[in-house]
Amino acid sequence: MIAGVGTRPFPLSVRKVSYGLTCVTAVLALLVVVSSILVVRYQRQISEASQYNVTFDYSQTAAEILRLQVALKDVIAGADPAQIKLRHDILVNRLGIIRDNAFATRHQLTETGDRLADVLRRLEPLLADPADTANLEAAYELLGPLTTPILRLASRAHGEAGDIVLGNQTTLRQIMAIVTAVTIVLVLVGMVLVGFVLHQNRRLDSISRTDGLTGLANRLGFDADLRKVDGKPAAVVLVDVDHFKTINDTLGHSVGDGVIVELATRLRTAGADADTIARIGGDEFAIVFSGEAAEARSLSCADAVLASMDEPCRVAGTEVQANVTIGIGAQEASQGAMLLNDADIALYAAKGEGRGRYRRFRPEMKQAFLREQAIEDALRRAAAAGDFSLVYQPIVDLSDDRTVGFEALLRWQHPELGSISPTEFIPIAERSGQIEAIGRWVIEEACREASRWPSDVYVAVNVSARQLLDQSFIAQSRAALEENGLEPCRLEIEITESTLIVDDATVLELVHQLRALGCRVSLDDFGTGYASLSYLQRFPFDKIKIDQCFLRGEGVGVGGHAIIATVCSLAEVLDLRIVTEGVETPDELATVRRAGSHYGQGYHFDRPLRPDDVLKRIARESLDRVPLVVANVSAA
């Protein structure tokens, strides 16, 4: 199963659901809190109603009246009269409770209280003399009618208190039912919310591991899946889109995105049995295979991907012919990080071999990669350390064998890496963006050295496309000429055919600027690159340099020599001068002369020379051309 496919971004409805569930939970929680407060309140009311109410006061008052009556009878019978005074005082104290309680006020039942107050006032003079039995009898009779109405009030108050307690209990049961229901709902909603949050966390985790454009796994998801293959037979396939920046710059980012989406679809088809397909960079994809025959499956996938790229990508009505380069790392007992590193090195090697292909990692690739890294790092310090030097190969006029100029050739002697060929370090300098600084040093040094030569000898310097397209190149060349007092006509800039196809309009403008400055411009390695004959007509070149591949080598023969002759004839019509490179033998010299080449360059004339040897060669040629004067001396 392919990881990281088909996860869509967080929709608005999901955020609404999450917000709604959170609000519902908050409201339910608030209801539980309010209900809890109400429960406590009604419980308190029930407790208070159960512990104390006005019924008790009425009942106690009726009992005290009866006790006072009993006390009166006892005193009449000869008992201690002090009991009368005590019982009377208790009734006086209860009078306020009986008259002013909320029950009596609420039901306008104050008449009994008023009667009790009246009786108590009337009792005072009757009880003043406890020895007067007639007064005590009269007091007894006054108290008799009060007992019944007070007990009736007590009964009514008791009934009302019971109704209140019953009502509160009913309300409490209802609230408890509501609290129970709300609690259950709250628990259910909480469970839903927790489940929703867990689901969304999983979804967010999936989104965080998914590329939004293609639906494939992103780098985070890829790294997680790659760790799963540790210790297993596995293979990693890295796929990189060739010249993707050019597609973006020329056709627009929307078309570039469309190419990426189309490629992702093709990768899904080619890697249908892969563990993971991921987009780990802007134009870079990774495919992971593990288990049985992982390496064979990865190679088959690479073949399928390359075959699928034969078909152009159709994006918004535009056909885009995109190509890819692939690197493969495979191990029987793998470590994911090492697999990725191996695939990256293999991809780098495949690009170096020309792109549009795949390469499986081999140990020697790593050694080559490490050497390139060492060279790239050493390049940053080479000029300042004085490791660079220039040698100069003569360019000879074939009409009179006179040296007319020298091509400056860069050499690098590293203290640890030894002598490093320009064919090895120049591409590295171009890829790492260091070629501009190196090229600037070469022009400055070549101009400085040429200023020591005769005024009719020029120096030729080969420049790369990146160096030529540097906006400061013209200014740098002018500064180098002025600082060394070198006439511009003595600096010849050589550009290769491959430079012309990078941005021919810009290059054409730069060539015109160089000619306006007074420099010469030649087309180097003619016939080996991509330039058409139309470039000879459009560009104001001074010279054409014919590559040595047409002069020597297996299978060259008459055909190669005929090409040299044809180019020389064409140059004659276009008023261009011809330099043939790689002349190493007298026979080759004779061939290029017959073809009509104006100049020759190669080991037949001399090897590349150090600066001091250049001066010696120039001096030697000057001596060779001094006319010999023969004087006849006769004896006097």
Buried (B, 14 or more C-beta within 10 A) or exposed (E): EBBBBEBEEEEEEBEEBBEEBBEBBEEBBEBBEBBEEBBEBBBEBBEEBEEEBBBBBBBBBBBBBBBBBBBBEBBBEEBEBEBBEEBBEBBBEBBEBBBEBEBBEEEEBBEBBEBBBEBBEEBEEBBEEBEEBEBBBBBBEBBEEBBEBBBBBBEBBBEBBEEBBEBBBEBBEEBBEBBEEBBEBBEEBBEBBEEBEEEBEEBEEBBEBBBEBBBBBBBBBBBBBBEBBBEBBBBBBBBBBBEBEEBBEEBBEEBBBBBBBBBBEBBBEBBEEBBBBBBBBEBBBBBBBBEEEBBEBBBBBBEBBBEBBEEEBEBEEBEBEBBBBBBBBBBEEBBBEBBBBBBBBBBBBBBBEEBBBBBBBEEEBBEBBEBBEBBBEBBEEBBEEEBBEBBBBBBBBBEEEBBBBBBBBBBBEBEEBEEBEBEEBBBBBBBBEBBBBBBBBBBBBBBBBBBBBEEEBBBBBBBBBBBBBBEEBBEBBBBBBEEBEBEBBBBBBBBBBBBBBEBBEEBBEBBEBBBEBEBBBBBBBBBBBEBEEEBBEEBEBBBBBBBBBBBBEEEBEEEBBEBBBEBBEBBEEEEBBBBBBBBBEEEBBEBBBEBBBBBBBBEBBBEBBEBEBBBEBBEEBEEEEEEEEEEEEEEE
